[in-house]
Amino acid sequence: GGPDERRKAIADAVNAVLTGDLEVSHSFQIGESTLPRNAATGLVESTKRLKTITGELRFDAKPDKAIRIVQALEQRPEIESVNSVRFTKINEGNLKVRLNFDTWIVATKAARR
């Protein structure tokens, strides 16, 4: 699917992980960027562009729950690459977690006007 469908699938995947015993208060942002034309040379047809959809998830949790959430997200097929996970110790044995990930799509170039 296109970028909109992929963004929705990623958001749905994050929401599916953060349910039941893995439910936490969280913030989630998703964005998209297009790779420069020369970066995709030979990888995609000239009428296509390579796009990356990036996500950032932030939440607070006990260490064992935080690790289980990261593991569950890494197992989701909608998320192709977890770029970074940052754990910061906060009060009462909780961790503040910041997780960045991305996925790639091939999109048709928009027609120039």
Phi and psi restraints in degrees (range 20) as a CNS / XPLOR table:
assign (resid 1 and name C) (resid 2 and name N)
       (resid 2 and name CA) (resid 2 and name C) 1.0 -79.5 20.0 2
assign (resid 2 and name N) (resid 2 and name CA)
       (resid 2 and name C) (resid 3 and name N) 1.0 -177.0 20.0 2
assign (resid 2 and name C) (resid 3 and name N)
       (resid 3 and name CA) (resid 3 and name C) 1.0 -57.5 20.0 2
assign (resid 3 and name N) (resid 3 and name CA)
       (resid 3 and name C) (resid 4 and name N) 1.0 -40.8 20.0 2
assign (resid 3 and name C) (resid 4 and name N)
       (resid 4 and name CA) (resid 4 and name C) 1.0 -64.8 20.0 2
assign (resid 4 and name N) (resid 4 and name CA)
       (resid 4 and name C) (resid 5 and name N) 1.0 -43.6 20.0 2
assign (resid 4 and name C) (resid 5 and name N)
       (resid 5 and name CA) (resid 5 and name C) 1.0 -64.7 20.0 2
assign (resid 5 and name N) (resid 5 and name CA)
       (resid 5 and name C) (resid 6 and name N) 1.0 -39.8 20.0 2
assign (resid 5 and name C) (resid 6 and name N)
       (resid 6 and name CA) (resid 6 and name C) 1.0 -67.9 20.0 2
assign (resid 6 and name N) (resid 6 and name CA)
       (resid 6 and name C) (resid 7 and name N) 1.0 -41.4 20.0 2
assign (resid 6 and name C) (resid 7 and name N)
       (resid 7 and name CA) (resid 7 and name C) 1.0 -59.7 20.0 2
assign (resid 7 and name N) (resid 7 and name CA)
       (resid 7 and name C) (resid 8 and name N) 1.0 -43.8 20.0 2
assign (resid 7 and name C) (resid 8 and name N)
       (resid 8 and name CA) (resid 8 and name C) 1.0 -63.8 20.0 2
assign (resid 8 and name N) (resid 8 and name CA)
       (resid 8 and name C) (resid 9 and name N) 1.0 -41.7 20.0 2
assign (resid 8 and name C) (resid 9 and name N)
       (resid 9 and name CA) (resid 9 and name C) 1.0 -62.7 20.0 2
assign (resid 9 and name N) (resid 9 and name CA)
       (resid 9 and name C) (resid 10 and name N) 1.0 -39.2 20.0 2
assign (resid 9 and name C) (resid 10 and name N)
       (resid 10 and name CA) (resid 10 and name C) 1.0 -67.2 20.0 2
assign (resid 10 and name N) (resid 10 and name CA)
       (resid 10 and name C) (resid 11 and name N) 1.0 -45.8 20.0 2
assign (resid 10 and name C) (resid 11 and name N)
       (resid 11 and name CA) (resid 11 and name C) 1.0 -60.6 20.0 2
assign (resid 11 and name N) (resid 11 and name CA)
       (resid 11 and name C) (resid 12 and name N) 1.0 -41.8 20.0 2
assign (resid 11 and name C) (resid 12 and name N)
       (resid 12 and name CA) (resid 12 and name C) 1.0 -62.7 20.0 2
assign (resid 12 and name N) (resid 12 and name CA)
       (resid 12 and name C) (resid 13 and name N) 1.0 -39.5 20.0 2
assign (resid 12 and name C) (resid 13 and name N)
       (resid 13 and name CA) (resid 13 and name C) 1.0 -64.1 20.0 2
assign (resid 13 and name N) (resid 13 and name CA)
       (resid 13 and name C) (resid 14 and name N) 1.0 -43.7 20.0 2
assign (resid 13 and name C) (resid 14 and name N)
       (resid 14 and name CA) (resid 14 and name C) 1.0 -62.6 20.0 2
assign (resid 14 and name N) (resid 14 and name CA)
       (resid 14 and name C) (resid 15 and name N) 1.0 -45.6 20.0 2
assign (resid 14 and name C) (resid 15 and name N)
       (resid 15 and name CA) (resid 15 and name C) 1.0 -63.7 20.0 2
assign (resid 15 and name N) (resid 15 and name CA)
       (resid 15 and name C) (resid 16 and name N) 1.0 -36.5 20.0 2
assign (resid 15 and name C) (resid 16 and name N)
       (resid 16 and name CA) (resid 16 and name C) 1.0 -65.4 20.0 2
assign (resid 16 and name N) (resid 16 and name CA)
       (resid 16 and name C) (resid 17 and name N) 1.0 -37.3 20.0 2
assign (resid 16 and name C) (resid 17 and name N)
       (resid 17 and name CA) (resid 17 and name C) 1.0 -69.4 20.0 2
assign (resid 17 and name N) (resid 17 and name CA)
       (resid 17 and name C) (resid 18 and name N) 1.0 -39.3 20.0 2
assign (resid 17 and name C) (resid 18 and name N)
       (resid 18 and name CA) (resid 18 and name C) 1.0 -87.8 20.0 2
assign (resid 18 and name N) (resid 18 and name CA)
       (resid 18 and name C) (resid 19 and name N) 1.0 48.6 20.0 2
assign (resid 18 and name C) (resid 19 and name N)
       (resid 19 and name CA) (resid 19 and name C) 1.0 -126.4 20.0 2
assign (resid 19 and name N) (resid 19 and name CA)
       (resid 19 and name C) (resid 20 and name N) 1.0 171.4 20.0 2
assign (resid 19 and name C) (resid 20 and name N)
       (resid 20 and name CA) (resid 20 and name C) 1.0 59.0 20.0 2
assign (resid 20 and name N) (resid 20 and name CA)
       (resid 20 and name C) (resid 21 and name N) 1.0 -133.0 20.0 2
assign (resid 20 and name C) (resid 21 and name N)
       (resid 21 and name CA) (resid 21 and name C) 1.0 -74.8 20.0 2
assign (resid 21 and name N) (resid 21 and name CA)
       (resid 21 and name C) (resid 22 and name N) 1.0 -5.5 20.0 2
assign (resid 21 and name C) (resid 22 and name N)
       (resid 22 and name CA) (resid 22 and name C) 1.0 -103.7 20.0 2
assign (resid 22 and name N) (resid 22 and name CA)
       (resid 22 and name C) (resid 23 and name N) 1.0 12.1 20.0 2
assign (resid 22 and name C) (resid 23 and name N)
       (resid 23 and name CA) (resid 23 and name C) 1.0 -69.5 20.0 2
assign (resid 23 and name N) (resid 23 and name CA)
       (resid 23 and name C) (resid 24 and name N) 1.0 131.3 20.0 2
assign (resid 23 and name C) (resid 24 and name N)
       (resid 24 and name CA) (resid 24 and name C) 1.0 -143.9 20.0 2
assign (resid 24 and name N) (resid 24 and name CA)
       (resid 24 and name C) (resid 25 and name N) 1.0 156.5 20.0 2
assign (resid 24 and name C) (resid 25 and name N)
       (resid 25 and name CA) (resid 25 and name C) 1.0 -72.0 20.0 2
assign (resid 25 and name N) (resid 25 and name CA)
       (resid 25 and name C) (resid 26 and name N) 1.0 133.7 20.0 2
assign (resid 25 and name C) (resid 26 and name N)
       (resid 26 and name CA) (resid 26 and name C) 1.0 -151.7 20.0 2
assign (resid 26 and name N) (resid 26 and name CA)
       (resid 26 and name C) (resid 27 and name N) 1.0 166.6 20.0 2
assign (resid 26 and name C) (resid 27 and name N)
       (resid 27 and name CA) (resid 27 and name C) 1.0 -124.3 20.0 2
assign (resid 27 and name N) (resid 27 and name CA)
       (resid 27 and name C) (resid 28 and name N) 1.0 144.0 20.0 2
assign (resid 27 and name C) (resid 28 and name N)
       (resid 28 and name CA) (resid 28 and name C) 1.0 -140.0 20.0 2
assign (resid 28 and name N) (resid 28 and name CA)
       (resid 28 and name C) (resid 29 and name N) 1.0 128.1 20.0 2
assign (resid 28 and name C) (resid 29 and name N)
       (resid 29 and name CA) (resid 29 and name C) 1.0 -124.1 20.0 2
assign (resid 29 and name N) (resid 29 and name CA)
       (resid 29 and name C) (resid 30 and name N) 1.0 146.3 20.0 2
assign (resid 29 and name C) (resid 30 and name N)
       (resid 30 and name CA) (resid 30 and name C) 1.0 -136.4 20.0 2
assign (resid 30 and name N) (resid 30 and name CA)
       (resid 30 and name C) (resid 31 and name N) 1.0 140.3 20.0 2
assign (resid 30 and name C) (resid 31 and name N)
       (resid 31 and name CA) (resid 31 and name C) 1.0 -143.4 20.0 2
assign (resid 31 and name N) (resid 31 and name CA)
       (resid 31 and name C) (resid 32 and name N) 1.0 178.9 20.0 2
assign (resid 31 and name C) (resid 32 and name N)
       (resid 32 and name CA) (resid 32 and name C) 1.0 -148.5 20.0 2
assign (resid 32 and name N) (resid 32 and name CA)
       (resid 32 and name C) (resid 33 and name N) 1.0 147.2 20.0 2
assign (resid 32 and name C) (resid 33 and name N)
       (resid 33 and name CA) (resid 33 and name C) 1.0 -142.2 20.0 2
assign (resid 33 and name N) (resid 33 and name CA)
       (resid 33 and name C) (resid 34 and name N) 1.0 156.7 20.0 2
assign (resid 33 and name C) (resid 34 and name N)
       (resid 34 and name CA) (resid 34 and name C) 1.0 -106.2 20.0 2
assign (resid 34 and name N) (resid 34 and name CA)
       (resid 34 and name C) (resid 35 and name N) 1.0 131.8 20.0 2
assign (resid 34 and name C) (resid 35 and name N)
       (resid 35 and name CA) (resid 35 and name C) 1.0 -70.0 20.0 2
assign (resid 35 and name N) (resid 35 and name CA)
       (resid 35 and name C) (resid 36 and name N) 1.0 147.6 20.0 2
assign (resid 35 and name C) (resid 36 and name N)
       (resid 36 and name CA) (resid 36 and name C) 1.0 -57.5 20.0 2
assign (resid 36 and name N) (resid 36 and name CA)
       (resid 36 and name C) (resid 37 and name N) 1.0 148.2 20.0 2
assign (resid 36 and name C) (resid 37 and name N)
       (resid 37 and name CA) (resid 37 and name C) 1.0 -53.0 20.0 2
assign (resid 37 and name N) (resid 37 and name CA)
       (resid 37 and name C) (resid 38 and name N) 1.0 -43.7 20.0 2
assign (resid 37 and name C) (resid 38 and name N)
       (resid 38 and name CA) (resid 38 and name C) 1.0 -69.6 20.0 2
assign (resid 38 and name N) (resid 38 and name CA)
       (resid 38 and name C) (resid 39 and name N) 1.0 -20.6 20.0 2
assign (resid 38 and name C) (resid 39 and name N)
       (resid 39 and name CA) (resid 39 and name C) 1.0 -72.6 20.0 2
assign (resid 39 and name N) (resid 39 and name CA)
       (resid 39 and name C) (resid 40 and name N) 1.0 -24.2 20.0 2
assign (resid 39 and name C) (resid 40 and name N)
       (resid 40 and name CA) (resid 40 and name C) 1.0 -102.4 20.0 2
assign (resid 40 and name N) (resid 40 and name CA)
       (resid 40 and name C) (resid 41 and name N) 1.0 4.6 20.0 2
assign (resid 40 and name C) (resid 41 and name N)
       (resid 41 and name CA) (resid 41 and name C) 1.0 -56.5 20.0 2
assign (resid 41 and name N) (resid 41 and name CA)
       (resid 41 and name C) (resid 42 and name N) 1.0 128.4 20.0 2
assign (resid 41 and name C) (resid 42 and name N)
       (resid 42 and name CA) (resid 42 and name C) 1.0 83.8 20.0 2
assign (resid 42 and name N) (resid 42 and name CA)
       (resid 42 and name C) (resid 43 and name N) 1.0 -11.3 20.0 2
assign (resid 42 and name C) (resid 43 and name N)
       (resid 43 and name CA) (resid 43 and name C) 1.0 -95.3 20.0 2
assign (resid 43 and name N) (resid 43 and name CA)
       (resid 43 and name C) (resid 44 and name N) 1.0 -35.7 20.0 2
assign (resid 43 and name C) (resid 44 and name N)
       (resid 44 and name CA) (resid 44 and name C) 1.0 -135.7 20.0 2
assign (resid 44 and name N) (resid 44 and name CA)
       (resid 44 and name C) (resid 45 and name N) 1.0 159.7 20.0 2
assign (resid 44 and name C) (resid 45 and name N)
       (resid 45 and name CA) (resid 45 and name C) 1.0 -60.3 20.0 2
assign (resid 45 and name N) (resid 45 and name CA)
       (resid 45 and name C) (resid 46 and name N) 1.0 156.5 20.0 2
assign (resid 45 and name C) (resid 46 and name N)
       (resid 46 and name CA) (resid 46 and name C) 1.0 -64.6 20.0 2
assign (resid 46 and name N) (resid 46 and name CA)
       (resid 46 and name C) (resid 47 and name N) 1.0 -19.7 20.0 2
assign (resid 46 and name C) (resid 47 and name N)
       (resid 47 and name CA) (resid 47 and name C) 1.0 -89.1 20.0 2
assign (resid 47 and name N) (resid 47 and name CA)
       (resid 47 and name C) (resid 48 and name N) 1.0 2.8 20.0 2
assign (resid 47 and name C) (resid 48 and name N)
       (resid 48 and name CA) (resid 48 and name C) 1.0 -118.7 20.0 2
assign (resid 48 and name N) (resid 48 and name CA)
       (resid 48 and name C) (resid 49 and name N) 1.0 161.3 20.0 2
assign (resid 48 and name C) (resid 49 and name N)
       (resid 49 and name CA) (resid 49 and name C) 1.0 -129.8 20.0 2
assign (resid 49 and name N) (resid 49 and name CA)
       (resid 49 and name C) (resid 50 and name N) 1.0 146.6 20.0 2
assign (resid 49 and name C) (resid 50 and name N)
       (resid 50 and name CA) (resid 50 and name C) 1.0 -91.9 20.0 2
assign (resid 50 and name N) (resid 50 and name CA)
       (resid 50 and name C) (resid 51 and name N) 1.0 126.8 20.0 2
assign (resid 50 and name C) (resid 51 and name N)
       (resid 51 and name CA) (resid 51 and name C) 1.0 -120.0 20.0 2
assign (resid 51 and name N) (resid 51 and name CA)
       (resid 51 and name C) (resid 52 and name N) 1.0 149.8 20.0 2
assign (resid 51 and name C) (resid 52 and name N)
       (resid 52 and name CA) (resid 52 and name C) 1.0 -117.4 20.0 2
assign (resid 52 and name N) (resid 52 and name CA)
       (resid 52 and name C) (resid 53 and name N) 1.0 134.3 20.0 2
assign (resid 52 and name C) (resid 53 and name N)
       (resid 53 and name CA) (resid 53 and name C) 1.0 -107.1 20.0 2
assign (resid 53 and name N) (resid 53 and name CA)
       (resid 53 and name C) (resid 54 and name N) 1.0 122.3 20.0 2
assign (resid 53 and name C) (resid 54 and name N)
       (resid 54 and name CA) (resid 54 and name C) 1.0 -111.4 20.0 2
assign (resid 54 and name N) (resid 54 and name CA)
       (resid 54 and name C) (resid 55 and name N) 1.0 146.8 20.0 2
assign (resid 54 and name C) (resid 55 and name N)
       (resid 55 and name CA) (resid 55 and name C) 1.0 -131.4 20.0 2
assign (resid 55 and name N) (resid 55 and name CA)
       (resid 55 and name C) (resid 56 and name N) 1.0 147.1 20.0 2
assign (resid 55 and name C) (resid 56 and name N)
       (resid 56 and name CA) (resid 56 and name C) 1.0 -131.0 20.0 2
assign (resid 56 and name N) (resid 56 and name CA)
       (resid 56 and name C) (resid 57 and name N) 1.0 122.9 20.0 2
assign (resid 56 and name C) (resid 57 and name N)
       (resid 57 and name CA) (resid 57 and name C) 1.0 -115.1 20.0 2
assign (resid 57 and name N) (resid 57 and name CA)
       (resid 57 and name C) (resid 58 and name N) 1.0 131.4 20.0 2
assign (resid 57 and name C) (resid 58 and name N)
       (resid 58 and name CA) (resid 58 and name C) 1.0 -125.9 20.0 2
assign (resid 58 and name N) (resid 58 and name CA)
       (resid 58 and name C) (resid 59 and name N) 1.0 135.7 20.0 2
assign (resid 58 and name C) (resid 59 and name N)
       (resid 59 and name CA) (resid 59 and name C) 1.0 -160.3 20.0 2
assign (resid 59 and name N) (resid 59 and name CA)
       (resid 59 and name C) (resid 60 and name N) 1.0 164.2 20.0 2
assign (resid 59 and name C) (resid 60 and name N)
       (resid 60 and name CA) (resid 60 and name C) 1.0 -114.3 20.0 2
assign (resid 60 and name N) (resid 60 and name CA)
       (resid 60 and name C) (resid 61 and name N) 1.0 138.8 20.0 2
assign (resid 60 and name C) (resid 61 and name N)
       (resid 61 and name CA) (resid 61 and name C) 1.0 -163.9 20.0 2
assign (resid 61 and name N) (resid 61 and name CA)
       (resid 61 and name C) (resid 62 and name N) 1.0 164.4 20.0 2
assign (resid 61 and name C) (resid 62 and name N)
       (resid 62 and name CA) (resid 62 and name C) 1.0 -65.5 20.0 2
assign (resid 62 and name N) (resid 62 and name CA)
       (resid 62 and name C) (resid 63 and name N) 1.0 152.7 20.0 2
assign (resid 62 and name C) (resid 63 and name N)
       (resid 63 and name CA) (resid 63 and name C) 1.0 -53.5 20.0 2
assign (resid 63 and name N) (resid 63 and name CA)
       (resid 63 and name C) (resid 64 and name N) 1.0 -44.3 20.0 2
assign (resid 63 and name C) (resid 64 and name N)
       (resid 64 and name CA) (resid 64 and name C) 1.0 -66.0 20.0 2
assign (resid 64 and name N) (resid 64 and name CA)
       (resid 64 and name C) (resid 65 and name N) 1.0 -38.9 20.0 2
assign (resid 64 and name C) (resid 65 and name N)
       (resid 65 and name CA) (resid 65 and name C) 1.0 -69.2 20.0 2
assign (resid 65 and name N) (resid 65 and name CA)
       (resid 65 and name C) (resid 66 and name N) 1.0 -40.4 20.0 2
assign (resid 65 and name C) (resid 66 and name N)
       (resid 66 and name CA) (resid 66 and name C) 1.0 -59.6 20.0 2
assign (resid 66 and name N) (resid 66 and name CA)
       (resid 66 and name C) (resid 67 and name N) 1.0 -43.9 20.0 2
assign (resid 66 and name C) (resid 67 and name N)
       (resid 67 and name CA) (resid 67 and name C) 1.0 -66.1 20.0 2
assign (resid 67 and name N) (resid 67 and name CA)
       (resid 67 and name C) (resid 68 and name N) 1.0 -40.2 20.0 2
assign (resid 67 and name C) (resid 68 and name N)
       (resid 68 and name CA) (resid 68 and name C) 1.0 -64.7 20.0 2
assign (resid 68 and name N) (resid 68 and name CA)
       (resid 68 and name C) (resid 69 and name N) 1.0 -35.9 20.0 2
assign (resid 68 and name C) (resid 69 and name N)
       (resid 69 and name CA) (resid 69 and name C) 1.0 -66.4 20.0 2
assign (resid 69 and name N) (resid 69 and name CA)
       (resid 69 and name C) (resid 70 and name N) 1.0 -45.5 20.0 2
assign (resid 69 and name C) (resid 70 and name N)
       (resid 70 and name CA) (resid 70 and name C) 1.0 -60.7 20.0 2
assign (resid 70 and name N) (resid 70 and name CA)
       (resid 70 and name C) (resid 71 and name N) 1.0 -44.8 20.0 2
assign (resid 70 and name C) (resid 71 and name N)
       (resid 71 and name CA) (resid 71 and name C) 1.0 -60.5 20.0 2
assign (resid 71 and name N) (resid 71 and name CA)
       (resid 71 and name C) (resid 72 and name N) 1.0 -43.7 20.0 2
assign (resid 71 and name C) (resid 72 and name N)
       (resid 72 and name CA) (resid 72 and name C) 1.0 -64.5 20.0 2
assign (resid 72 and name N) (resid 72 and name CA)
       (resid 72 and name C) (resid 73 and name N) 1.0 -39.0 20.0 2
assign (resid 72 and name C) (resid 73 and name N)
       (resid 73 and name CA) (resid 73 and name C) 1.0 -67.6 20.0 2
assign (resid 73 and name N) (resid 73 and name CA)
       (resid 73 and name C) (resid 74 and name N) 1.0 -40.4 20.0 2
assign (resid 73 and name C) (resid 74 and name N)
       (resid 74 and name CA) (resid 74 and name C) 1.0 -63.0 20.0 2
assign (resid 74 and name N) (resid 74 and name CA)
       (resid 74 and name C) (resid 75 and name N) 1.0 -26.2 20.0 2
assign (resid 74 and name C) (resid 75 and name N)
       (resid 75 and name CA) (resid 75 and name C) 1.0 -84.3 20.0 2
assign (resid 75 and name N) (resid 75 and name CA)
       (resid 75 and name C) (resid 76 and name N) 1.0 -11.2 20.0 2
assign (resid 75 and name C) (resid 76 and name N)
       (resid 76 and name CA) (resid 76 and name C) 1.0 -74.9 20.0 2
assign (resid 76 and name N) (resid 76 and name CA)
       (resid 76 and name C) (resid 77 and name N) 1.0 129.1 20.0 2
assign (resid 76 and name C) (resid 77 and name N)
       (resid 77 and name CA) (resid 77 and name C) 1.0 -66.7 20.0 2
assign (resid 77 and name N) (resid 77 and name CA)
       (resid 77 and name C) (resid 78 and name N) 1.0 -21.1 20.0 2
assign (resid 77 and name C) (resid 78 and name N)
       (resid 78 and name CA) (resid 78 and name C) 1.0 -69.9 20.0 2
assign (resid 78 and name N) (resid 78 and name CA)
       (resid 78 and name C) (resid 79 and name N) 1.0 -22.2 20.0 2
assign (resid 78 and name C) (resid 79 and name N)
       (resid 79 and name CA) (resid 79 and name C) 1.0 -105.4 20.0 2
assign (resid 79 and name N) (resid 79 and name CA)
       (resid 79 and name C) (resid 80 and name N) 1.0 108.6 20.0 2
assign (resid 79 and name C) (resid 80 and name N)
       (resid 80 and name CA) (resid 80 and name C) 1.0 -81.9 20.0 2
assign (resid 80 and name N) (resid 80 and name CA)
       (resid 80 and name C) (resid 81 and name N) 1.0 -30.9 20.0 2
assign (resid 80 and name C) (resid 81 and name N)
       (resid 81 and name CA) (resid 81 and name C) 1.0 -149.7 20.0 2
assign (resid 81 and name N) (resid 81 and name CA)
       (resid 81 and name C) (resid 82 and name N) 1.0 126.1 20.0 2
assign (resid 81 and name C) (resid 82 and name N)
       (resid 82 and name CA) (resid 82 and name C) 1.0 -93.8 20.0 2
assign (resid 82 and name N) (resid 82 and name CA)
       (resid 82 and name C) (resid 83 and name N) 1.0 112.3 20.0 2
assign (resid 82 and name C) (resid 83 and name N)
       (resid 83 and name CA) (resid 83 and name C) 1.0 -77.6 20.0 2
assign (resid 83 and name N) (resid 83 and name CA)
       (resid 83 and name C) (resid 84 and name N) 1.0 -42.9 20.0 2
assign (resid 83 and name C) (resid 84 and name N)
       (resid 84 and name CA) (resid 84 and name C) 1.0 -155.9 20.0 2
assign (resid 84 and name N) (resid 84 and name CA)
       (resid 84 and name C) (resid 85 and name N) 1.0 149.5 20.0 2
assign (resid 84 and name C) (resid 85 and name N)
       (resid 85 and name CA) (resid 85 and name C) 1.0 -134.1 20.0 2
assign (resid 85 and name N) (resid 85 and name CA)
       (resid 85 and name C) (resid 86 and name N) 1.0 125.8 20.0 2
assign (resid 85 and name C) (resid 86 and name N)
       (resid 86 and name CA) (resid 86 and name C) 1.0 -120.8 20.0 2
assign (resid 86 and name N) (resid 86 and name CA)
       (resid 86 and name C) (resid 87 and name N) 1.0 123.7 20.0 2
assign (resid 86 and name C) (resid 87 and name N)
       (resid 87 and name CA) (resid 87 and name C) 1.0 -107.5 20.0 2
assign (resid 87 and name N) (resid 87 and name CA)
       (resid 87 and name C) (resid 88 and name N) 1.0 128.1 20.0 2
assign (resid 87 and name C) (resid 88 and name N)
       (resid 88 and name CA) (resid 88 and name C) 1.0 -123.4 20.0 2
assign (resid 88 and name N) (resid 88 and name CA)
       (resid 88 and name C) (resid 89 and name N) 1.0 125.7 20.0 2
assign (resid 88 and name C) (resid 89 and name N)
       (resid 89 and name CA) (resid 89 and name C) 1.0 -70.9 20.0 2
assign (resid 89 and name N) (resid 89 and name CA)
       (resid 89 and name C) (resid 90 and name N) 1.0 132.0 20.0 2
assign (resid 89 and name C) (resid 90 and name N)
       (resid 90 and name CA) (resid 90 and name C) 1.0 -125.5 20.0 2
assign (resid 90 and name N) (resid 90 and name CA)
       (resid 90 and name C) (resid 91 and name N) 1.0 -167.5 20.0 2
assign (resid 90 and name C) (resid 91 and name N)
       (resid 91 and name CA) (resid 91 and name C) 1.0 -58.9 20.0 2
assign (resid 91 and name N) (resid 91 and name CA)
       (resid 91 and name C) (resid 92 and name N) 1.0 154.9 20.0 2
assign (resid 91 and name C) (resid 92 and name N)
       (resid 92 and name CA) (resid 92 and name C) 1.0 51.4 20.0 2
assign (resid 92 and name N) (resid 92 and name CA)
       (resid 92 and name C) (resid 93 and name N) 1.0 39.0 20.0 2
assign (resid 92 and name C) (resid 93 and name N)
       (resid 93 and name CA) (resid 93 and name C) 1.0 75.4 20.0 2
assign (resid 93 and name N) (resid 93 and name CA)
       (resid 93 and name C) (resid 94 and name N) 1.0 11.4 20.0 2
assign (resid 93 and name C) (resid 94 and name N)
       (resid 94 and name CA) (resid 94 and name C) 1.0 -91.7 20.0 2
assign (resid 94 and name N) (resid 94 and name CA)
       (resid 94 and name C) (resid 95 and name N) 1.0 156.3 20.0 2
assign (resid 94 and name C) (resid 95 and name N)
       (resid 95 and name CA) (resid 95 and name C) 1.0 -116.5 20.0 2
assign (resid 95 and name N) (resid 95 and name CA)
       (resid 95 and name C) (resid 96 and name N) 1.0 143.8 20.0 2
assign (resid 95 and name C) (resid 96 and name N)
       (resid 96 and name CA) (resid 96 and name C) 1.0 -96.2 20.0 2
assign (resid 96 and name N) (resid 96 and name CA)
       (resid 96 and name C) (resid 97 and name N) 1.0 126.3 20.0 2
assign (resid 96 and name C) (resid 97 and name N)
       (resid 97 and name CA) (resid 97 and name C) 1.0 -117.3 20.0 2
assign (resid 97 and name N) (resid 97 and name CA)
       (resid 97 and name C) (resid 98 and name N) 1.0 135.3 20.0 2
assign (resid 97 and name C) (resid 98 and name N)
       (resid 98 and name CA) (resid 98 and name C) 1.0 -127.9 20.0 2
assign (resid 98 and name N) (resid 98 and name CA)
       (resid 98 and name C) (resid 99 and name N) 1.0 119.5 20.0 2
assign (resid 98 and name C) (resid 99 and name N)
       (resid 99 and name CA) (resid 99 and name C) 1.0 -123.0 20.0 2
assign (resid 99 and name N) (resid 99 and name CA)
       (resid 99 and name C) (resid 100 and name N) 1.0 127.0 20.0 2
assign (resid 99 and name C) (resid 100 and name N)
       (resid 100 and name CA) (resid 100 and name C) 1.0 -115.3 20.0 2
assign (resid 100 and name N) (resid 100 and name CA)
       (resid 100 and name C) (resid 101 and name N) 1.0 136.7 20.0 2
assign (resid 100 and name C) (resid 101 and name N)
       (resid 101 and name CA) (resid 101 and name C) 1.0 -146.9 20.0 2
assign (resid 101 and name N) (resid 101 and name CA)
       (resid 101 and name C) (resid 102 and name N) 1.0 167.1 20.0 2
assign (resid 101 and name C) (resid 102 and name N)
       (resid 102 and name CA) (resid 102 and name C) 1.0 -149.8 20.0 2
assign (resid 102 and name N) (resid 102 and name CA)
       (resid 102 and name C) (resid 103 and name N) 1.0 168.3 20.0 2
assign (resid 102 and name C) (resid 103 and name N)
       (resid 103 and name CA) (resid 103 and name C) 1.0 -143.8 20.0 2
assign (resid 103 and name N) (resid 103 and name CA)
       (resid 103 and name C) (resid 104 and name N) 1.0 155.9 20.0 2
assign (resid 103 and name C) (resid 104 and name N)
       (resid 104 and name CA) (resid 104 and name C) 1.0 -113.4 20.0 2
assign (resid 104 and name N) (resid 104 and name CA)
       (resid 104 and name C) (resid 105 and name N) 1.0 146.3 20.0 2
assign (resid 104 and name C) (resid 105 and name N)
       (resid 105 and name CA) (resid 105 and name C) 1.0 -138.7 20.0 2
assign (resid 105 and name N) (resid 105 and name CA)
       (resid 105 and name C) (resid 106 and name N) 1.0 153.6 20.0 2
assign (resid 105 and name C) (resid 106 and name N)
       (resid 106 and name CA) (resid 106 and name C) 1.0 -103.0 20.0 2
assign (resid 106 and name N) (resid 106 and name CA)
       (resid 106 and name C) (resid 107 and name N) 1.0 123.0 20.0 2
assign (resid 106 and name C) (resid 107 and name N)
       (resid 107 and name CA) (resid 107 and name C) 1.0 -121.1 20.0 2
assign (resid 107 and name N) (resid 107 and name CA)
       (resid 107 and name C) (resid 108 and name N) 1.0 152.1 20.0 2
assign (resid 107 and name C) (resid 108 and name N)
       (resid 108 and name CA) (resid 108 and name C) 1.0 -75.1 20.0 2
assign (resid 108 and name N) (resid 108 and name CA)
       (resid 108 and name C) (resid 109 and name N) 1.0 134.6 20.0 2
assign (resid 108 and name C) (resid 109 and name N)
       (resid 109 and name CA) (resid 109 and name C) 1.0 -62.7 20.0 2
assign (resid 109 and name N) (resid 109 and name CA)
       (resid 109 and name C) (resid 110 and name N) 1.0 141.0 20.0 2
assign (resid 109 and name C) (resid 110 and name N)
       (resid 110 and name CA) (resid 110 and name C) 1.0 -72.2 20.0 2
assign (resid 110 and name N) (resid 110 and name CA)
       (resid 110 and name C) (resid 111 and name N) 1.0 143.4 20.0 2
assign (resid 110 and name C) (resid 111 and name N)
       (resid 111 and name CA) (resid 111 and name C) 1.0 -69.1 20.0 2
assign (resid 111 and name N) (resid 111 and name CA)
       (resid 111 and name C) (resid 112 and name N) 1.0 138.4 20.0 2
assign (resid 111 and name C) (resid 112 and name N)
       (resid 112 and name CA) (resid 112 and name C) 1.0 -80.6 20.0 2
assign (resid 112 and name N) (resid 112 and name CA)
       (resid 112 and name C) (resid 113 and name N) 1.0 145.2 20.0 2
